[in-house]
Amino acid sequence: MHNIPESVVYNNKRLKIESPEGFVDFLGINKITKPDYIHLKFSNGSELKCSKDHPISTINGIVKAKDLDKNTEIHTKDGKGCFVISKRNVNKKIDLYDIVNSGNQHLYYSNNIVSHNCEFIGSSATLIPAIKLRQLVFRDPYKSIEDMDTYREPEKNHIYVITVDCAECVGQDSSAFSVIDVTEIPYRQVAKFKSNQISPLLYPSTIYNAARRYNNAFVLVETNNIGQQVVDILHYDLEYENIFRLEHHSIKGQHISAGFKKSVSFGVKTTKSVKKIGCANIKTLVESDKLIIEDFDTISELNTFVRVKDSYEAEEGNHDDMVMTLVFFSWLTAQSYFKEITDSDVRKKLMEERNIIMEEDMSPIGILDDEIYREETFIEGGDLWSITKERGYKPSNL
């Protein structure tokens, strides 16, 4: 397992590649330059130029190209199999391209030969464990308009939350928000916006339109920098009411409020406490399948969202704008006011499921008592009947 290198070109167009599983999604393509390569020729007429360590699927499992011999049957697209008839080492510089994270089996067809791709699932320090990241599968959005991807249309009587991350400068980090359906557990990311070109003056209108579309969704805006301007325009200029208000307590810190006190403010500031709670909660939500994520950008960022000192952030050369929208949402789910308006409690749900599992795992315990019975007999209609009646019992020693 390796870190995702900067050389990977992400599959932003959501193309699919043919594999033994059919046409499958893949994360991207990694370009590597090698000083030499191996030129393989096969009995079915196929040829392959690859690195010495290129993994190929055979009847003996995954074998590196340099270790293939003429007696090893290789898996092929037509299923008939083939053998190496020529293997030549070429001392010449070459650019090679490898598929990254294809399907569940990480296999794909290259010149009719079944190859195994390099599996880049982030570093060992990712917030979400690699085994879970491998299970997250993105899908094509239902609709894409400019920088907004929609996976599910608004549904009547559903409750939605929009969590907003604000970028300071156009052309650098992206302004992003996630639309989450919180009607029931598991929660679901149903739409997302991400752009590094939108002006902070226009961003509030984009949030407003999405919030109105999704049943006047509740909005939580990060206000560390330019976000304060965004939330002020959203509330005062656009007069949007469903914005989460926060109270500030000297001990409890920030917490969501109904907004009746004078000390409330709009939006949340990213403090160490907020980020710590948010990261811990998103880890729990994703690992327990209580938050469904199908967006390509979000899943890609989770693969490079790693521990740095005592916190988490994007690896160098990567971004975490979409992940931060989920960090804010995950922090929000622990708030009492959120539980009241959504009538959902993830912690309670997890405890209930845990108790059910524990009850199912527990074997019934039988108690054997040395019971004493007496039998009575009588004759009725010419037949002999017997009745056994409990007379008493003597508890066994346990």
N, C-alpha and C positions, 0 to 999 in steps of 0.2 A: 504494500500500500504506500502511496506517495502523495505528496502535496500536489495540488493542481498547479502546474507551471504556468508562467506568464505567456508561454508560447502557444497555449491552447486558444484556438479560435472557436468561440462558443457558437452553438447551433441556434442562433437567434431566430432563424426562419422556421425552426421546428420541423426540419426535414426528417425523414425516416430512412433507415438503412435496412437492406434485406439480410436476414439471418435465419438460422434453423427455427426460430420462433415466429417467423413471418417478418413483416416490416415493423421495425421497432424504433423507439426514440433513442437518441444518443446525445450526450452532453456537448460534444464538439470534436474538433480535429486538432491533434498535436503534431506540429512540424518539428522534426529533428534532423540535424545534419551529422552524418557519419563519415569517417575517413575511409571506410570500406564497407562492403556488404556481401551477402551471399545470393547467388543466382541459382534458383532451384528450377528443375524441369521435372514434370510428372508424367506418369504413364497414360493419363487421359488427355495429354496435349497441353495442359495448363503450364504456365510459367509464373514465377514469383521472385521479385527482387526485394529483399528485406534485410533487416539487421540480423546479426548472428543470434541475438536473444529473442527474436520475434517468436511468440508462442503460437503454435499450430495444434489444432484438435486432431487427435488420433485415437485408435481403439485402445491405446495404452494411456489415455488421458492427454493432458496438455504437455507438449514436448517443444523445446526450443529448436529453432531451425538448425543450429550448429550440431545438435544431437540426433537429428534424423538419420536413419539408415535405410537401406533398400528393402528391408524386411518389415518395416513398420507401415501398416495400412493407415492412410490418412482420410479423414472425413471430407466428403465433397458435397456440392450443392445437389447433385442428382441422386445422392445416397448410395452410389455404387462403390465408392471408395477408389483409391489410387495409391501408387507407390512412387518414391523418388527414383528417377532414372539418371539424374545428373545433379551434382552439387558442386558449385564452383565458387571459390573465394576470389573476390575481385577487389584489388587494392586501388580503389578509386573513390574520390569524394562523391557523396550522393545525398540529396534531400529526400527524407522518408516521411510519410504521413501515417499517423495512427489514429484510429477511432477511439474516442474516450467514452467509457460508461455506456455501452450499447445493450439495451434490454436487461432482462433479469439474469441471463446466463453469460453476458459479456462476450457473445460470439457474433461474428458477421462473416459474410462471404467476400473474399478477395480473390478475383480471378478463378472463381468456382471452388476455391479451397476454403475450408472453414478455419478462420483465424480467431484467436482470442485477443481481445483488446487489453491495453494497459488500463488497469482499474484505478483511476484517481478519485478517491473518496475523501479528499481533504486530509489534513494532518491528524495525528493522534490526539491533538489538543482541541479538536472541534467541540463546540458546545453540545451538539447532538452526536451521539456515538455513530461511528462509521456504519455499523450493522443496520442502524435505523435509517441513516441517510441513503443507503443502498435501496431501501424499500420505498422511498419517496419517488413517485412517478408523475412527471408533469404531463399535461395534455393541452391540446390546442384550445385557445379561447373560443367561446361561442361567437364572440364579436370583438373586433379591434377597430377602434376609431382614434386616430392620431396616437396618443400615448396612453390610452385607456384600454385595458383588456378586460372583457367581461366573460365570466365563466358560467354565471347563472343570472337570469333576469330576476328583478324584484318580484316577490310573491306577496300576495295580499295577506295582511295581518302578521307578517313576519317582522321581527325586530332586527335592525341592523346597526352596527357601530363602525365608524370610520376613524382610523388612527392615522395621524398625519406627521410626517417627518419633513422638515423644511431645510432646504439648502440655502447657503448664504449667497453664493455667486452663480450666475449663469455660466454654463460651460464646464463646470467642475463637478462637484457632487450633485446628485440628483435630488429633486424634490419628489417625494413619493407618499402614497397613502394606500392602505388596504381597506377594503370593504368586507366586513365580517358578519355573517348571519349568526346571531346569537339566540335565535328563537328556541333552540334546544341544543343539548349536548349529544354528539360532538359539534363544536363550532366549525364554521366553514368559511374559508376565504373565497368570496364569490366574484370579486373584481379587484383590480389594482391599477394604480396610475404611477408612472415613473418617467421623469423628464429632467434633463440637465439644461434645457433651453428656456423653460417657462420663467417669466418675470414674477418676482414676489408680489407685484401689483395685480397680476392676472391670476395667480394661483388661487386666491380665495374664491374667485368665481367658479373655477373648476371644481373645487371642493363643494361649493354651494350647490352646483348643478347635480353632482353625484349624490349628495345628501338628500336633496329633494326627490330625486329619482328613486332612491332606496327608502321610501316610506318615511321621509324626514328623519333620517338616521341620526343617532347620537354621535357627536364629533369630539374627539380628543386631539388637541394640537400640541405638539412639542414647541415650547416657547423660549428656548435658551438664547437664540439670537434673532434672526429675521422672523422667527415664528410668532413673536409678539405682534409684529405689524400685520402678519397674516390673520391672526385670530381677531385683532381689533377691526380690520376691514370686514371680516366675516360677520362679526356681531353688530358693529355700529353702522357700517355703510350698507351691508346687504341685509341687516336685521334678521339674521338667522338665530333662532332661539335655542335649538337643541344642542348647545355646546356644553360639555362637561365643565363644571365649576369646581375649584379646589379650595379647601381651607388649609391653612398653614399652622401647624401645631409645633410648639417648641420641642416636644418629646416625640410625638407620633410622626412628625414631618408632614408631608403632603398627603391629603386624602380627599377623595371625591365627596362633594357635598350637594345638598339640594339647592344651595345658593341663597339661603335666607339671611345669612349673617353679612355684616359689612366687610369682614376681612377676606372675603372670597375673591378669587381671581380666575380668569379664563386660561385654560391650558395647563400643561404640566412641564416642569423644568426637569431636565435629565440630570439628576443627582446620582451619587454613588449608590444610594439606597434604592432609588427607583430602578436603576439599571440592574442592580444585584437581584432584586425581587423579580423583575421582569425576565431576566435570563433564567433564573431558577424555575419560574413558572412555565416559560415556553419549552424548556427541556421536558418538564413533566407532561405538558399538554401534547407535545409531538410524540414522545415515546409511548404514551398511553392511548394514542389515536383519538384524543379529545379535541384536536384541532386538525382539520383536513386542509392540506396545502397542495395545490395542483399547478401553481404558477411557475414557469420556467425560471424567471429571474430570481424569485424568492428561494427556490430550491438550490439554485447555483450559488447564491450568496451564503446559504447555510453551510455549504461545503467548504467555505473559506472563512467562516466566522469562528475564530479561535481564541484561546486564552492568551492574554498578554498581561503579565504580572498578576494582579489580583482582579482583573476584569476580562471582558471579551470584546473583540473588535475584528474588523476585516484584516486578513493577511495583507502584507505590503503588496501594492499593485492591484488590490481588489476593492470592492465597495460593500457596504452593509446597509444601504438606505432602506431596502425592502425589509431586511431582518429587523431593523429598528422599529418599523411600524408594528411588527408582531411583538417586539419586546414591550412597547407601550401598551399594546392590547393585553398581553399576558399579565402585566402589572395591574391593569384595570380589573381583570377577572377576580383578583383577590380583595377588591374593595367592597365593603358592605352595601354601599348604595347601588353598585352595579348588580349585586345579587338580588336586591329588592326590585329593580326595574325589569330585570330579565327573568326573575323567579328561577334562577339556576345557580347551583353551587358545585363547582368542579370537585372541591375537596370532599364534599359530602357524597358525591357520585362515586368517586374513587374508593372511599371507605365502604360504601355499600357493595361495590363490586368485589372488593377485597374480602369482605365478610362472607359473601356468597361462595367465593372460591375456597375459603377456609372451611366452610361448612361442608362443601362437596368433598374436600380432601379428607375430612375426618371420618374414620371408619366407625360404624355404630358399635358401642360397647355393650355386650350382653352380660347379664347378671344371672347366675345360676343359683337358684334357691333349692334347698332340700325340702320341697313341699311334701306334706303328708295328706293323703287322700283316704276316704272310706267309700266303699261301694255298697249300694243298696240294690236289691233285686226284687222284682214282683212279677206276678202273672196276670196278663190281661188278654182276653179274647183267646185264651189257649196258648199264647206265646209268652216266652220268658224274656223280660226286659231288665236291663241293668242301667243304673245311674251312678256316675262317679261324682262325689261332692267333695269340695275342698274342706278339709277339717282344720287346717292351720299350716304354718310354715315355720321353718327354722332358717334364719339368714345364714348364708355361707360366710366363712371368714375371708375377707378381701385383703 
